[in-house]
Amino acid sequence: MRRGLAVIVATGAGLAACGGAAQSETTAADVPDGLITCAMPDYDGVSGVTVTQSFILIDGRVKRYSDFNNQAFDLCAPGQDGCSLGIEDGAIAMTYTSPKGVGSRYRVDLASMDMEAWETKPGEAERRVSFAKGSKCVRGPLPEGLKVN
């Protein structure tokens, strides 16, 4: 029943967003469980290069997903600097800074399934990363046999 109610609430939030309501009304509790896969072809203007980000939405939380070992996991260790993953204002928001100081930021709008990406290199300002126009994330069911850490 809870999952069915979450679908109704999330659908309502998505329809409200189409009518001009603020998307900040969508919270993690409103989002149904599932796999979200975002393929970004021609990443950063490089023809033939596709970067893919995958997320699992489960029990009102968002986790990274590895299809290699069919595992959902926390991106960040507790208190880790330069790392966050959550749902903010109706979108999956992910920030990660590598040990070499390269920052990545992604945002997936849960109503439109549009994705945006940004990169920051040490000593440089954040810049938006381009990829093929019209690319959308896709939502699917939770994978069979999913391991959740």
Backbone as JSON Lines, residues from 0, in Angstrom:
{"i":0,"aa":"M","n":[0.82,-1.19,0.0],"ca":[0.0,0.0,0.0],"c":[0.87,1.26,0.0]}
{"i":1,"aa":"R","n":[1.94,1.25,0.82],"ca":[2.81,2.42,0.91],"c":[3.42,2.75,-0.45]}
{"i":2,"aa":"R","n":[3.87,1.71,-1.16],"ca":[4.5,1.92,-2.46],"c":[3.49,2.48,-3.45]}
{"i":3,"aa":"G","n":[2.25,1.95,-3.43],"ca":[1.2,2.45,-4.31],"c":[0.87,3.9,-4.02]}
{"i":4,"aa":"L","n":[0.8,4.25,-2.74],"ca":[0.53,5.63,-2.35],"c":[1.66,6.55,-2.8]}
{"i":5,"aa":"A","n":[2.91,6.07,-2.7],"ca":[4.06,6.88,-3.13],"c":[3.98,7.16,-4.63]}
{"i":6,"aa":"V","n":[3.53,6.17,-5.41],"ca":[3.39,6.37,-6.86],"c":[2.34,7.43,-7.14]}
{"i":7,"aa":"I","n":[1.21,7.37,-6.43],"ca":[0.16,8.36,-6.63],"c":[0.65,9.75,-6.26]}
{"i":8,"aa":"V","n":[1.33,9.86,-5.12],"ca":[1.84,11.17,-4.68],"c":[2.87,11.7,-5.66]}
{"i":9,"aa":"A","n":[3.81,10.85,-6.11],"ca":[4.84,11.29,-7.04],"c":[4.23,11.68,-8.38]}
{"i":10,"aa":"T","n":[3.23,10.92,-8.84],"ca":[2.56,11.27,-10.08],"c":[1.87,12.62,-9.95]}
{"i":11,"aa":"G","n":[1.22,12.83,-8.82],"ca":[0.57,14.12,-8.57],"c":[1.57,15.25,-8.55]}
{"i":12,"aa":"A","n":[2.73,15.02,-7.94],"ca":[3.77,16.05,-7.9],"c":[4.27,16.35,-9.3]}
{"i":13,"aa":"G","n":[4.42,15.29,-10.12],"ca":[4.87,15.5,-11.5],"c":[3.84,16.28,-12.3]}
{"i":14,"aa":"L","n":[2.55,15.97,-12.12],"ca":[1.51,16.72,-12.81],"c":[1.44,18.15,-12.32]}
{"i":15,"aa":"A","n":[1.64,18.36,-11.01],"ca":[1.64,19.71,-10.47],"c":[2.78,20.52,-11.08]}
{"i":16,"aa":"A","n":[3.93,19.86,-11.28],"ca":[5.08,20.56,-11.87],"c":[4.75,21.03,-13.28]}
{"i":17,"aa":"C","n":[3.98,20.21,-14.02],"ca":[3.59,20.61,-15.37],"c":[2.69,21.84,-15.34]}
{"i":18,"aa":"G","n":[1.92,21.98,-14.26],"ca":[1.01,23.1,-14.13],"c":[1.65,24.34,-13.55]}
{"i":19,"aa":"G","n":[2.96,24.29,-13.3],"ca":[3.66,25.47,-12.83],"c":[3.92,25.48,-11.34]}
{"i":20,"aa":"A","n":[3.53,24.43,-10.6],"ca":[3.81,24.39,-9.17],"c":[5.3,24.17,-8.95]}
{"i":21,"aa":"A","n":[5.79,24.61,-7.83],"ca":[7.21,24.46,-7.52],"c":[7.54,22.99,-7.37]}
{"i":22,"aa":"Q","n":[8.65,22.55,-7.98],"ca":[9.04,21.15,-7.89],"c":[9.59,20.82,-6.51]}
{"i":23,"aa":"S","n":[9.85,21.8,-5.7],"ca":[10.37,21.54,-4.37],"c":[9.35,20.8,-3.51]}
{"i":24,"aa":"E","n":[8.11,20.66,-4.01],"ca":[7.09,19.93,-3.28],"c":[7.4,18.43,-3.25]}
{"i":25,"aa":"T","n":[8.18,17.93,-4.18],"ca":[8.54,16.52,-4.22],"c":[9.65,16.26,-3.21]}
{"i":26,"aa":"T","n":[9.41,15.28,-2.34],"ca":[10.42,14.91,-1.36],"c":[10.82,13.46,-1.61]}
{"i":27,"aa":"A","n":[11.84,13.01,-0.92],"ca":[12.31,11.63,-1.08],"c":[11.2,10.64,-0.78]}
{"i":28,"aa":"A","n":[10.35,10.95,0.19],"ca":[9.27,10.04,0.56],"c":[8.24,9.91,-0.55]}
{"i":29,"aa":"D","n":[8.16,10.9,-1.46],"ca":[7.19,10.89,-2.54],"c":[7.62,10.06,-3.74]}
{"i":30,"aa":"V","n":[8.88,9.66,-3.79],"ca":[9.44,9.05,-4.99],"c":[9.35,7.52,-4.9]}
{"i":31,"aa":"P","n":[8.75,6.89,-5.93],"ca":[8.63,5.43,-5.91],"c":[9.98,4.75,-6.12]}
{"i":32,"aa":"D","n":[10.11,3.54,-5.58],"ca":[11.33,2.76,-5.75],"c":[11.58,2.48,-7.23]}
{"i":33,"aa":"G","n":[12.84,2.39,-7.62],"ca":[13.17,2.05,-8.99],"c":[14.61,2.36,-9.32]}
{"i":34,"aa":"L","n":[14.99,2.01,-10.53],"ca":[16.32,2.25,-11.08],"c":[16.22,3.41,-12.05]}
{"i":35,"aa":"I","n":[17.11,4.37,-11.92],"ca":[17.18,5.48,-12.87],"c":[18.55,5.43,-13.53]}
{"i":36,"aa":"T","n":[18.55,5.33,-14.85],"ca":[19.78,5.26,-15.62],"c":[19.86,6.46,-16.55]}
{"i":37,"aa":"C","n":[20.99,7.15,-16.49],"ca":[21.19,8.36,-17.29],"c":[22.42,8.17,-18.18]}
{"i":38,"aa":"A","n":[22.18,7.94,-19.47],"ca":[23.27,7.85,-20.44],"c":[23.45,9.22,-21.07]}
{"i":39,"aa":"M","n":[24.69,9.68,-21.12],"ca":[25.01,10.99,-21.68],"c":[25.97,10.81,-22.84]}
{"i":40,"aa":"P","n":[25.43,10.56,-24.06],"ca":[26.3,10.38,-25.23],"c":[26.98,11.68,-25.64]}
{"i":41,"aa":"D","n":[28.13,11.53,-26.27],"ca":[28.95,12.66,-26.71],"c":[29.3,13.56,-25.52]}
{"i":42,"aa":"Y","n":[29.63,12.92,-24.41],"ca":[29.93,13.61,-23.16],"c":[31.07,14.61,-23.34]}
{"i":43,"aa":"D","n":[30.83,15.81,-22.88],"ca":[31.79,16.91,-22.94],"c":[32.23,17.19,-24.38]}
{"i":44,"aa":"G","n":[31.3,16.94,-25.33],"ca":[31.57,17.24,-26.73],"c":[32.43,16.23,-27.45]}
{"i":45,"aa":"V","n":[32.73,15.1,-26.82],"ca":[33.58,14.08,-27.44],"c":[32.69,13.03,-28.1]}
{"i":46,"aa":"S","n":[32.66,13.03,-29.42],"ca":[31.83,12.1,-30.19],"c":[32.2,10.66,-29.86]}
{"i":47,"aa":"G","n":[31.19,9.86,-29.62],"ca":[31.4,8.44,-29.35],"c":[31.63,8.1,-27.88]}
{"i":48,"aa":"V","n":[31.81,9.1,-27.02],"ca":[32.02,8.84,-25.59],"c":[30.69,9.01,-24.87]}
{"i":49,"aa":"T","n":[30.27,7.95,-24.16],"ca":[29.03,8.0,-23.39],"c":[29.36,7.74,-21.93]}
{"i":50,"aa":"V","n":[28.96,8.66,-21.07],"ca":[29.1,8.49,-19.62],"c":[27.71,8.15,-19.09]}
{"i":51,"aa":"T","n":[27.65,7.15,-18.22],"ca":[26.37,6.72,-17.66],"c":[26.42,6.81,-16.14]}
{"i":52,"aa":"Q","n":[25.38,7.4,-15.57],"ca":[25.2,7.45,-14.12],"c":[23.93,6.68,-13.8]}
{"i":53,"aa":"S","n":[23.99,5.81,-12.79],"ca":[22.83,5.01,-12.42],"c":[22.56,5.17,-10.93]}
{"i":54,"aa":"F","n":[21.27,5.27,-10.61],"ca":[20.84,5.48,-9.24],"c":[19.72,4.52,-8.89]}
{"i":55,"aa":"I","n":[19.66,4.14,-7.64],"ca":[18.55,3.34,-7.11],"c":[17.78,4.22,-6.13]}
{"i":56,"aa":"L","n":[16.48,4.27,-6.31],"ca":[15.6,4.92,-5.34],"c":[14.92,3.81,-4.57]}
{"i":57,"aa":"I","n":[15.13,3.78,-3.26],"ca":[14.59,2.7,-2.45],"c":[14.26,3.21,-1.04]}
{"i":58,"aa":"D","n":[13.04,2.96,-0.62],"ca":[12.58,3.36,0.72],"c":[12.84,4.84,1.01]}
{"i":59,"aa":"G","n":[12.6,5.7,0.02],"ca":[12.76,7.14,0.22],"c":[14.19,7.64,0.21]}
{"i":60,"aa":"R","n":[15.13,6.78,-0.17],"ca":[16.55,7.17,-0.23],"c":[17.07,6.95,-1.64]}
{"i":61,"aa":"V","n":[18.15,7.65,-1.95],"ca":[18.8,7.46,-3.24],"c":[20.2,6.91,-3.0]}
{"i":62,"aa":"K","n":[20.57,5.93,-3.81],"ca":[21.9,5.31,-3.73],"c":[22.47,5.21,-5.14]}
{"i":63,"aa":"R","n":[23.77,5.07,-5.25],"ca":[24.4,4.78,-6.54],"c":[24.13,3.33,-6.86]}
{"i":64,"aa":"Y","n":[24.21,2.99,-8.15],"ca":[23.97,1.62,-8.58],"c":[25.09,1.15,-9.47]}
{"i":65,"aa":"S","n":[25.57,-0.05,-9.21],"ca":[26.56,-0.72,-10.05],"c":[25.9,-1.92,-10.7]}
{"i":66,"aa":"D","n":[25.75,-1.9,-12.03],"ca":[25.16,-3.05,-12.69],"c":[26.17,-4.2,-12.78]}
{"i":67,"aa":"F","n":[27.46,-3.9,-12.63],"ca":[28.5,-4.93,-12.66],"c":[28.27,-5.98,-11.58]}
{"i":68,"aa":"N","n":[27.93,-5.52,-10.36],"ca":[27.67,-6.48,-9.28],"c":[26.25,-6.37,-8.74]}
{"i":69,"aa":"N","n":[25.36,-5.7,-9.49],"ca":[23.94,-5.55,-9.13],"c":[23.79,-5.08,-7.68]}
{"i":70,"aa":"Q","n":[24.46,-3.97,-7.37],"ca":[24.53,-3.49,-6.0],"c":[24.18,-2.0,-5.91]}
{"i":71,"aa":"A","n":[23.34,-1.67,-4.94],"ca":[23.05,-0.28,-4.58],"c":[23.9,0.05,-3.37]}
{"i":72,"aa":"F","n":[24.56,1.22,-3.4],"ca":[25.49,1.55,-2.32],"c":[25.48,3.05,-2.05]}
{"i":73,"aa":"D","n":[25.92,3.42,-0.86],"ca":[26.07,4.82,-0.52],"c":[27.3,5.37,-1.23]}
{"i":74,"aa":"L","n":[27.14,6.51,-1.86],"ca":[28.26,7.14,-2.56],"c":[29.29,7.66,-1.58]}
{"i":75,"aa":"C","n":[28.83,8.2,-0.46],"ca":[29.7,8.92,0.46],"c":[29.83,8.21,1.8]}
{"i":76,"aa":"A","n":[31.0,8.3,2.38],"ca":[31.2,7.86,3.76],"c":[30.65,8.97,4.66]}
{"i":77,"aa":"P","n":[30.15,8.63,5.85],"ca":[29.65,9.67,6.76],"c":[30.72,10.75,6.98]}
{"i":78,"aa":"G","n":[30.32,12.01,6.78],"ca":[31.22,13.14,7.0],"c":[32.22,13.4,5.9]}
{"i":79,"aa":"Q","n":[32.15,12.66,4.79],"ca":[33.11,12.83,3.7],"c":[32.94,14.2,3.05]}
{"i":80,"aa":"D","n":[34.04,14.94,2.95],"ca":[34.01,16.26,2.31],"c":[33.85,16.12,0.8]}
{"i":81,"aa":"G","n":[33.14,17.06,0.2],"ca":[33.0,17.1,-1.25],"c":[32.18,15.97,-1.82]}
{"i":82,"aa":"C","n":[31.29,15.4,-1.01],"ca":[30.5,14.26,-1.47],"c":[29.09,14.37,-0.89]}
{"i":83,"aa":"S","n":[28.1,14.27,-1.77],"ca":[26.71,14.24,-1.31],"c":[25.85,13.56,-2.36]}
{"i":84,"aa":"L","n":[24.78,12.94,-1.9],"ca":[23.82,12.31,-2.79],"c":[22.48,12.32,-2.07]}
{"i":85,"aa":"G","n":[21.49,12.9,-2.7],"ca":[20.17,12.98,-2.09],"c":[19.15,13.5,-3.07]}
{"i":86,"aa":"I","n":[17.95,13.75,-2.54],"ca":[16.89,14.34,-3.34],"c":[16.65,15.74,-2.81]}
{"i":87,"aa":"E","n":[16.77,16.71,-3.73],"ca":[16.59,18.12,-3.39],"c":[15.69,18.77,-4.42]}
{"i":88,"aa":"D","n":[14.67,19.43,-3.98],"ca":[13.78,20.17,-4.88],"c":[13.31,19.34,-6.07]}
{"i":89,"aa":"G","n":[12.89,18.11,-5.82],"ca":[12.35,17.27,-6.88],"c":[13.37,16.68,-7.81]}
{"i":90,"aa":"A","n":[14.64,16.65,-7.39],"ca":[15.7,16.13,-8.26],"c":[16.72,15.33,-7.45]}
{"i":91,"aa":"I","n":[17.32,14.35,-8.12],"ca":[18.48,13.68,-7.54],"c":[19.64,14.66,-7.68]}
{"i":92,"aa":"A","n":[20.33,14.92,-6.59],"ca":[21.47,15.83,-6.61],"c":[22.69,15.07,-6.11]}
{"i":93,"aa":"M","n":[23.73,15.0,-6.94],"ca":[24.95,14.28,-6.58],"c":[26.15,15.19,-6.77]}
{"i":94,"aa":"T","n":[27.02,15.2,-5.78],"ca":[28.28,15.94,-5.85],"c":[29.38,14.99,-5.39]}
{"i":95,"aa":"Y","n":[30.48,14.98,-6.14],"ca":[31.61,14.14,-5.75],"c":[32.91,14.84,-6.15]}
{"i":96,"aa":"T","n":[33.86,14.88,-5.23],"ca":[35.19,15.4,-5.53],"c":[36.18,14.26,-5.39]}
{"i":97,"aa":"S","n":[36.94,14.01,-6.47],"ca":[37.91,12.91,-6.48],"c":[39.11,13.26,-5.6]}
{"i":98,"aa":"P","n":[39.9,12.24,-5.24],"ca":[41.12,12.51,-4.46],"c":[42.08,13.49,-5.16]}
{"i":99,"aa":"K","n":[41.99,13.59,-6.49],"ca":[42.85,14.53,-7.23],"c":[42.24,15.93,-7.32]}
{"i":100,"aa":"G","n":[41.07,16.13,-6.68],"ca":[40.45,17.45,-6.63],"c":[39.54,17.8,-7.79]}
{"i":101,"aa":"V","n":[39.19,16.82,-8.63],"ca":[38.26,17.06,-9.74],"c":[36.84,16.86,-9.2]}
{"i":102,"aa":"G","n":[36.03,17.88,-9.36],"ca":[34.66,17.83,-8.86],"c":[33.67,17.53,-9.97]}
{"i":103,"aa":"S","n":[32.67,16.72,-9.64],"ca":[31.57,16.41,-10.55],"c":[30.27,16.7,-9.82]}
{"i":104,"aa":"R","n":[29.33,17.25,-10.56],"ca":[28.01,17.52,-9.98],"c":[26.97,17.14,-11.02]}
{"i":105,"aa":"Y","n":[25.96,16.39,-10.59],"ca":[24.88,15.94,-11.47],"c":[23.55,16.27,-10.82]}
{"i":106,"aa":"R","n":[22.56,16.55,-11.66],"ca":[21.21,16.82,-11.18],"c":[20.24,16.16,-12.15]}
{"i":107,"aa":"V","n":[19.35,15.3,-11.62],"ca":[18.35,14.61,-12.42],"c":[16.98,15.06,-11.95]}
{"i":108,"aa":"D","n":[16.26,15.77,-12.81],"ca":[14.91,16.21,-12.49],"c":[13.99,14.99,-12.56]}
{"i":109,"aa":"L","n":[13.33,14.66,-11.45],"ca":[12.53,13.45,-11.38],"c":[11.2,13.57,-12.13]}
{"i":110,"aa":"A","n":[10.76,14.77,-12.44],"ca":[9.53,14.93,-13.21],"c":[9.81,14.81,-14.7]}
{"i":111,"aa":"S","n":[10.83,15.51,-15.2],"ca":[11.12,15.52,-16.64],"c":[12.13,14.46,-17.06]}
{"i":112,"aa":"M","n":[12.9,13.94,-16.09],"ca":[13.99,12.98,-16.32],"c":[15.14,13.6,-17.12]}
{"i":113,"aa":"D","n":[15.23,14.93,-17.1],"ca":[16.37,15.62,-17.69],"c":[17.54,15.58,-16.72]}
{"i":114,"aa":"M","n":[18.75,15.54,-17.27],"ca":[19.96,15.53,-16.44],"c":[20.86,16.68,-16.85]}
{"i":115,"aa":"E","n":[21.51,17.24,-15.84],"ca":[22.52,18.27,-16.07],"c":[23.8,17.82,-15.38]}
{"i":116,"aa":"A","n":[24.94,18.21,-15.95],"ca":[26.23,17.82,-15.39],"c":[27.17,19.02,-15.38]}
{"i":117,"aa":"W","n":[28.0,19.09,-14.33],"ca":[29.01,20.14,-14.21],"c":[30.32,19.5,-13.75]}
{"i":118,"aa":"E","n":[31.42,20.16,-14.06],"ca":[32.74,19.69,-13.65],"c":[33.56,20.87,-13.14]}
{"i":119,"aa":"T","n":[34.39,20.59,-12.14],"ca":[35.32,21.59,-11.62],"c":[36.69,20.96,-11.55]}
{"i":120,"aa":"K","n":[37.67,21.57,-12.21],"ca":[39.06,21.1,-12.11],"c":[39.79,22.0,-11.13]}
{"i":121,"aa":"P","n":[40.82,21.48,-10.45],"ca":[41.55,22.3,-9.48],"c":[42.0,23.63,-10.09]}
{"i":122,"aa":"G","n":[41.7,24.71,-9.38],"ca":[42.11,26.04,-9.82],"c":[41.23,26.66,-10.89]}
{"i":123,"aa":"E","n":[40.16,25.96,-11.29],"ca":[39.27,26.47,-12.34],"c":[37.86,26.62,-11.79]}
{"i":124,"aa":"A","n":[37.07,27.45,-12.45],"ca":[35.67,27.63,-12.08],"c":[34.85,26.43,-12.57]}
{"i":125,"aa":"E","n":[33.74,26.18,-11.9],"ca":[32.83,25.12,-12.33],"c":[32.3,25.45,-13.72]}
{"i":126,"aa":"R","n":[32.2,24.43,-14.57],"ca":[31.65,24.62,-15.91],"c":[30.65,23.52,-16.23]}
{"i":127,"aa":"R","n":[29.66,23.85,-17.0],"ca":[28.65,22.89,-17.4],"c":[29.24,21.95,-18.46]}
{"i":128,"aa":"V","n":[28.93,20.68,-18.35],"ca":[29.4,19.67,-19.3],"c":[28.27,19.38,-20.28]}
{"i":129,"aa":"S","n":[28.59,19.39,-21.55],"ca":[27.57,19.13,-22.58],"c":[27.51,17.64,-22.91]}
{"i":130,"aa":"F","n":[26.39,17.25,-23.45],"ca":[26.22,15.91,-24.03],"c":[25.1,16.01,-25.05]}
{"i":131,"aa":"A","n":[24.84,14.93,-25.78],"ca":[23.9,14.95,-26.9],"c":[22.56,15.56,-26.5]}
{"i":132,"aa":"K","n":[22.12,16.5,-27.31],"ca":[20.85,17.18,-27.07],"c":[19.71,16.16,-27.1]}
{"i":133,"aa":"G","n":[18.75,16.32,-26.19],"ca":[17.59,15.43,-26.13],"c":[17.8,14.19,-25.3]}
{"i":134,"aa":"S","n":[19.0,14.0,-24.73],"ca":[19.25,12.82,-23.88],"c":[18.38,12.91,-22.63]}
{"i":135,"aa":"K","n":[17.78,11.79,-22.26],"ca":[16.92,11.72,-21.08],"c":[17.33,10.52,-20.24]}
{"i":136,"aa":"C","n":[17.1,10.64,-18.95],"ca":[17.27,9.49,-18.07],"c":[16.03,8.61,-18.22]}
{"i":137,"aa":"V","n":[16.17,7.33,-17.9],"ca":[15.03,6.41,-17.96],"c":[14.84,5.76,-16.6]}
{"i":138,"aa":"R","n":[13.58,5.53,-16.28],"ca":[13.22,4.9,-15.01],"c":[12.78,3.48,-15.3]}
{"i":139,"aa":"G","n":[13.22,2.55,-14.45],"ca":[12.82,1.16,-14.58],"c":[12.58,0.56,-13.21]}
{"i":140,"aa":"P","n":[12.14,-0.68,-13.18],"ca":[11.92,-1.35,-11.89],"c":[13.25,-1.67,-11.22]}
{"i":141,"aa":"L","n":[13.18,-1.95,-9.93],"ca":[14.39,-2.4,-9.23],"c":[14.87,-3.7,-9.88]}
{"i":142,"aa":"P","n":[16.17,-3.84,-10.07],"ca":[16.7,-5.07,-10.67],"c":[16.45,-6.29,-9.78]}
{"i":143,"aa":"E","n":[16.19,-7.43,-10.4],"ca":[16.03,-8.7,-9.67],"c":[17.32,-9.03,-8.95]}
{"i":144,"aa":"G","n":[17.23,-9.48,-7.72],"ca":[18.41,-9.9,-6.96],"c":[19.29,-8.76,-6.48]}
{"i":145,"aa":"L","n":[18.79,-7.53,-6.5],"ca":[19.55,-6.36,-6.09],"c":[20.1,-6.52,-4.68]}
{"i":146,"aa":"K","n":[21.39,-6.23,-4.53],"ca":[22.02,-6.19,-3.2],"c":[22.08,-4.74,-2.76]}
{"i":147,"aa":"V","n":[21.58,-4.45,-1.56],"ca":[21.57,-3.08,-1.05],"c":[22.53,-3.0,0.12]}
{"i":148,"aa":"N","n":[23.51,-2.13,0.01],"ca":[24.47,-1.92,1.11],"c":[24.2,-0.6,1.79]}
